[in-house]
Amino acid sequence: MSCGVLIIEDEQVLAKKIAKYLAMKAFDVRVAHNGRDGLAEMERFFPEAVLLDYNLPGDLNGLQVLDQVLKFDRGTKVILMTGQGNVRLAVDAIKGGAYDYVSKPVVLSELKLMLDKALRQSQHDGQLAYYQQREATQSGLDQIIGVSPTTIELKAQIQRIINATRGLQSGSPPSILINGETGTGKELVARALHYSGARANKPFVELNLAAIPSHLLESELFGYEKGAFTDARERKPGLVEAANGGTLFLDEIGELDLSAQVKLLKLLEDRSVRRIGSLRDYEVDIQVITATNRALEQLVQQGQFRQDLFYRLNTLRIRVPPLRDRSGDAVLLANHFIQQFSTKYNKPGLGLDARTALDLAHYAWPGNVRELRNLMEQAVLHCDQDCIMPAHLSFMPTMHSNAGPTTQPTSPHSAESASVASSSPADDQLADVERAIIERTLDQMNGNVSETARRLGISRDRLRYRLKKYGLGG
C-alpha cells in the first residue's frame, strides 16, 4: 500500500464512494462518520492524510477536529471538504493548519491530485529534516581526478553503469557494491553514480552504518510512528523514504549487524518499507549503493554477513584502486588540493617544488587520497613561500613506504627524500613523470590549455612554460 488516508465524513454514500476510489489507487483507507470516531481512528491508524468534512454530527465540527488532529500529529496533511461558496470557512481551515480544501460535490480525480501533492509535500518535509543534498556540480563524474590507466578504467566502468541504468525500462536499478581501502574515495564514486546518472535531480541520502548504534539503526533507516516507543512523540519518516525516487548510499556495509541485515534484505527484495509501529508497507523506488573496505566474502564464510544479502548487494561491483596503484595521480591530486586550499586560506599562486613532487610520486600513501588531501591542507597552512618544499611537510609524523627499494623516499617529508630528490637522476625521473601527466591531461582536454591547467591545478602561464620546456606545443 502507498499511504494511509482517513476519511471523516457523515454522508455515508459519499464516504464510501471516495474510499472505494482511493482503494483502487492503492491507498490504505479508513472511514469514520463523526469527529469523535475520527479522532479515535487516528490513534489506531496513524494516517498520512485526512479528508475532513466540516459539517459533522455530534459536538465537534470540522475545524475543532482539525485542531485535534494536528495536536495529535502535526505532520498529517488535512484536506477540508466544504459546501460550495463557503470561502470564509476554507480560509479559516487553512489558517488553522489545513493543507487545502475542496468544494462539494467532490470530483474524485481532482481530489486524488490534491492528495498526491499533499503527500509529496509531506515526504519533502521529512527529507529536509533528515539529510542535506550536496550540489550536483560538486559530485559528478568529473570530480574523480586522475590520468593513470587505473583511474581512466574506473571512470569508464562508472560511465558504463550510468549508461546502462539510464536505459532501464522498468523495475528498480540493480544494487551496486563499492570496494576499496579506507580513503580511496568510495563516497565520491557513489556520488558520481548518482549525480551523473538518471536520478541526478532526485535525493541522494547517505548513512555511515559504523557511526550509528545498532539499536538506533532501524529507526533511522525505516522511521517510526508516533507512540511506537517511549520517545516517539511524533511520526518520523526514515532515510529510506527520504531517498524515494533517488539513491540510498550505505557506507561501511560490513559493519551492519545480522538483525539489521534481515530488514535490509527485505527492503531489497520487496522494495517496500514499514515504519516501526506501523501496520502498512510503503513502496519505495530507490537505487541502493553500498560501500565497504572489508572483504564481504570472508565475512560470509565467518557467519558475520548473510550470503543472500551479499548476493543482492553484489549485483554490480566497483573496485576503487588505492592511490599507490594510480601512477602519476598523486602529483596531479596534490596540485588540485593545493589550488583548493590556497583559495580557502588566501594564499594564491602556490605550487609544488620539484623535489616535493618527486617525494609525493614515490610515497606509498597508506591512507590514500584522504591522507594526501590532509597533508596538502596542512602544507598550505605552513607554507610561507611560493612553492611547497619538503621542509613544509616536516611537521607530519614519519610514515614508512611499502613502495619498494630503500633508494626510494620512505616519506613525503623526510630529510633523506629531499637529498635524493636533489640528485640529477631523480630530477630526470621527475621530469619524465611530469611530462607524462601533462601530455595525458592535454590529450584528455583535446588540446585545450586552459582546461588542462584547471585540471592540473596550476596557472595557465605555468602550464605554458612546461609545455615549452617539454616540447609539447600549445
N, C-alpha and C positions, 0 to 999 in steps of 0.2 A: 504494500500500500504506500501511497505517496505521503499524504499528510492527513491529520485528523481535523474534521470540521464539525462543530456543534451548531445545530440549528435550534434556536429558541423562538418558536412561532406557534401562536394559538390556533391559527387556521390549519386544521389537520390535513386538508386536501392539498393546500399549498406546500406545507412542510413535507408531506410525502412525495410530492412531485419534485421538489428541489433535491431531496435526499436520494431519490432514485436516479436522477440525472447525474449528480455528483459521484454516486457509487459507480456508475457506468464509466466515469472518467478517472477511476482508480483512487478516489478519496475514501478515507475511512470516516463514516458519517454516523452521528448520533443525533437524536431528536428529543427535545423537551418542549412542553406546551405552556409552561408558565415560568416566571422568574425564579421561584424557589427551586423547582425541579432542575432548571438550567444550571443554577449555581451548584447544586448537589452533583450534577453530572460533570461539571468542571473538575471537581475534586477526584472523580473516578477516572475520567477520560483524558485529561490533560491535552485538549485540542490546540492546534496551532492557530486556528481561526474560529471565530464565532459569527454566525449570521443571526442578527438580533432584531426582532420586531419591537416597535415602540409600544403599541397598544397591547399590553399583556394583561390577562386576568389576574386577580389577586392583589396583594398590597405592594408590589414592585412594578414600576413601569420600566421602559427600556433604558432610560438614562440612569436610573438607580441600579439596574442590573449591570450596565456598562461600568459604572464606578466600582462595583464589587468584583467584576471580572478582572479589571486592571489592578485592583489591590491584590487579588489572588496571584496574578501573573502579568506583569506589565509588558511582557513580550508578546502577548496574544494579540493578533490582529482582529479587530472587531469591525464588522460592516453592518451598519444600521439599515433596516428596511422600513420605509415610511410610506404613508399615503401620498398621493400626488399633491404638489403645491405646498407642502409643509417645509419650506426652505428654512424658516427660523429654527425649527426643531433639528434639522440636519446640521446647521451651523453650531447649535449648542452641543450636539453629539461630537462633532469634530473638536470643538474646544475642550470637551471632556475627555478626549483621548481616542476617539474612534478613528479608524483608518480612513473610512469613506462611508458613503451612504448610497442606496439605490431606492428608486421610487417604485411603488407598486402600480400596475401589475408588473411583476418581475420578468425580465427577459433572461432566460436561463443562460444563453450563450454570453451575454454581456456580464452576467453575474460571475460566470466562470473566468472570464478575462480579468475582472477586477480581483477575484480571489487569487489567481495565479500571480498577478502583480504584487499583491499584498504579501504573499508567501515568499516571493523573490526578494522583496524588501526586507523581510524578516531574516532570511538567510544572509543577506548583505550586512545587516546589523550585527549578526553573530560573527561574521568573518572579521569585521573591523575590530571586534573585541578581542580576538584571539591570535591574530597574526598581522604582520605588515608585509606588503608585497613590494619587493625592490623594483626599481625601474628596469624595464626590459633592455634598455640601451646599455646597461651595465652588466648584463648577464648573458649575452648571446654567444654564439659560436666563435665570433671574432675576439672574444676575451680570453680564449685559450691561446697563449702566446708561445711560439716556438717554430723553428725551421728545421729541426732534426727530423730524420726519416721516421722515427717512432712517433713524434708529435704529429707529423703530417698524416700518418696512418691512423692515429687516434681520431683526428678531426674528420678524416674520410669515413671512418666507421660510424661516428656520430651522425654525419650527414646522411649516410645510407639509412640509418634508423629513422631519422627525421622524415626523409622522403617516403619511406615505407608507411609510416603512421599517417602522413598526410593523405595517402591514398586509401586509408581504411574506409571500407564501405558500410560496415555495420559492426556492432559489438564494441566492447572496450578494447583499448590498445593493450598490447602484451606488457607484462611486467619486465622491468629492466633492473639487473643487479650490477652494481659498480664495485669492482675490487681494486684495491691499491693500498700502498703503505700510507701511514699517517703523514699528512702534509703534502700529498701529491696533487690535491685539487679535485677530489671526488665530488664535492659540492658544486664546484664550478662546472663540471661535466653535467651534473643533474640540471643545473640552471640552463646550460646551453641546450640540452634536450627539450626543455620546456619553452624557453623564450625564443628559440629559433624554430620551434615546431608549430603545429596547427593550433595548439592551445595557448599561444603566447598572450592572448588578451584575457585569459581566464586566471583564476587564483593559482599561485604556487605556494603551497603550505609545507613547511618543513618542521621536523621534530627530531632532536637528537635523543635517541632512546636511552643512551647511557646517562643522560642528565636528568631523567625523570624517575623518581622512586617507583618501584613496581606496583605499589598499592594505589598510586595515583594515575598510572598509565591508562587504564581503561577509561576513566572519566575524561581524561584529556583527549583521547582518541575518539571515543564514541559519544561523549556528552552524557547528560543526565536530566531527569525530570525533577521538577520541584517536589521535595519530600522524599526523594529516593534514598537519602541518608540524612544524618543529623544536620549537616551544614548545607544541605541543598535547599536554599531558600527561594530559588527561582530556577526556571529552566535554563540549561546551558547547552547549546549545540556543540558537538565535538569538532575536532580538527578534520575528521573525515568528511563531515557535512560541509565544513567551510571550504574544502577542496573540491566540492562538487562542480563538475564541468572542467576542472583543471587537473593539477598534478599534486599528488601527495608524496613527499620525499621523506623517507625514514632513514636517517643516518644511524650508523652503529647497530645494524640489524642483528648482528651476532650477539648483542647484549640482551636481547628480548627473552624473557623467561618463558617457560613451557606453557603456562596457563594463558598468557597473552598470545602466544603463537597460535593456539587453537582459535581464538577470536579473529586474529588476522587472517588465518586460512579461510574462515567462513566469509569474511569480507571479500577476499579474492575470488572465492567460488560463486557466491551469490550476488556480489556487487550490491549488497544492502547492509544497513547498519541499524542497530537497535540501541537507543539510549538506555542507560541504567534507569530502571524503574518504569520503563515504557512497555506498552503491550503491542506496539506496532514496529514493523521494519520499514526503513526508509531507503528507497532505491537511490543509489549514487552512481554517477558516471565519472570515474577518476582514472587517471594514469598513475600507476604505482611505480615509484623508483626507490630502490633501496641501495645502501652502500655499507661496506664493511672493510676493515683491514685484516680480518680474520679469515681463516680457511674454513668455510662453512661445511665442506665435505668432511673435514676432521671432526667438527662438532657433531655432525650427524652420526659418525661412527662411534663417538663417545656418548651418544644418547643425550646430548645437550641441545640439539636442534632437530625439529621434526623433518623427516625425509620428505613427506608430502608437501610441506611448506617450502622446503628448499627447491623442489622441482617447480612449484608455482612461481617462485621469485626468479628462478634462473632461466626463464623463457628466452631472454636476450641478456648477454653478458658483455660488459666492457671492462677491460683491464687497463688501469691508468699506470703508465710506466713511471718508475722512480726517476728522480732528476739525474742520477748518475748514469742512466741509460739514454739520456737525451743529449747527445753530443752537440755542444755548441749553444744549447739553450740557456745555460746558467748565466753567461755573459749578457745574452740578449734580455733575459728576465731582470738581471741586475740593473741594466740601463733603464728598463721600463719602470722598475720600482724607484730608482733614483729620480727619474722625472716626476713621478707622483709625489715623492716626499720632499723634493726640492721646492715644488709648488706649495705643498702644505706648510712647510716651515720657512717659506720666503727666502730661499737660497738658490736663485736662478743660475743656470749655466754650469751646474755641477756635472762632472763626468768621471770616468774610471781611469786611473793611472794604468799604464801598460802592465806593470808588474802585478798590480792588484787584479787586473782582468785575468792574467795567467794563473794566479792563485785560485781564483774562483772557478776557472775552467778545469783545474786539476783536482779540486776538492771533491770528496765523495758524497757530501750532503746527506747524512743520515736522517736529518729532519726534513729533507726535500724542499719544495718550494716555500713552505711556511718558514723554514729556518732561514732561507735566503732572503725572504721578504723582511723578516725581523732584523736580520743582520744589516740590510741596506738602510732601514729606518734609523737604526742606531748610528750607523756610519755617517748618514747625512746630518744627524744631530751633532756629532762630534767634529765634523769636518769644518775647518776654518780656512780652506784653500779652494782653488778652482777644481782640483781633482781629488778624488778619494784615494788615499795612499794606503799601503799595508799598515802603516802606523795607526790609521784611523780605525782599524779593526782589532787593535791590541787589547781593547777592554773586554773582548769576548773570552770566555773560558776556553782553554785549549781543547780542540776536538780532533780525534785521530781519524785519518782517512783509511778506508779499506780499498782504495782505488788501484793499488798495485805496488811497484817497486819503491824503495825508500828514496830514490832520487827524485821522486815527485814530491810536491809540497804536501805536508801532512795536515796543514791547517790553512784557512784562508787569511790568517793574520799572523803567522809565526815569523820569527826573525829569519829562520832558515829559508822559508819560502821566498822572502824578499831578496836574499842573496842569490838564490838560484835563479830567480826571475831576472836579475840584472845581468846575467851572463848572455853572451851572444846567441848560443843555441836556443835558449829559452825565448829570446826576442824573436828569433826566426819562427819558432813554433807558434808563438802568439800571433804573429803576422799571418801565418797560414790559417789559423783558426778564425781570426777577424775577417780576413779576405773571404773565406768560405761563407761565413754568416752573412756578410753584406751582399755577396753575389746571389745567394739563395733568396734573401729577402727582396732584393731588387727584382729578381725574376718573378717572385710571387706577386709583387706590386706592379707587374707589367711595365717596368722601367720608370715608374713614377717616383721621382726623387723625393718629393715632399711626403708622400705616403710611406716611403721606405724609411725616411728619417723619423717620422712619427712612430712607426712600428719598432724601430731600433731604440727609440728613446733618446735620440741625440738631435742637435740642431741641424738645420739644412746646410749651413756653411761647414760645419764639422764633417758632415757626410760627404760634401763635395770635395773637401780636402782628401778624405780617404779614397774616394773614387779615383781621384787623380793619382794618388800615391800608389794604388794597386792597378792602375791602368784599366779601370772598369768603365770608362766613359762617363757620360752624364754631365 
